[in-house]
Amino acid sequence: MALKIIQIILAVVLTTLVLMQQSGSGLGSAFGGEGNVYRSRRGIEKFLFTATIVVAVLFCVSAVATVFFVK
């Protein structure tokens, strides 16, 4: 039961982190706006990116654990 609750919490956190990230391509890029320019992540953007990866891995681990340990 605890694994299912952890998985639900991780799903909500992961969804929130993904939605908080800015997408670099808006509607303006479709009409010849800003091109794909490489830029490094800094500050809160880097934290959100790293946190998203960590929470995604934890979510996958909890999903596998739920399959094997919850009956």
Secondary structure, 3 states (H helix, E strand, C coil): CHHHHHHHHHHHHHHHHHHHCCCCCCHHHHHCCCCCCCCCCCCHHHHHHHHHHHHHHHHHHHHHHHHHHCC
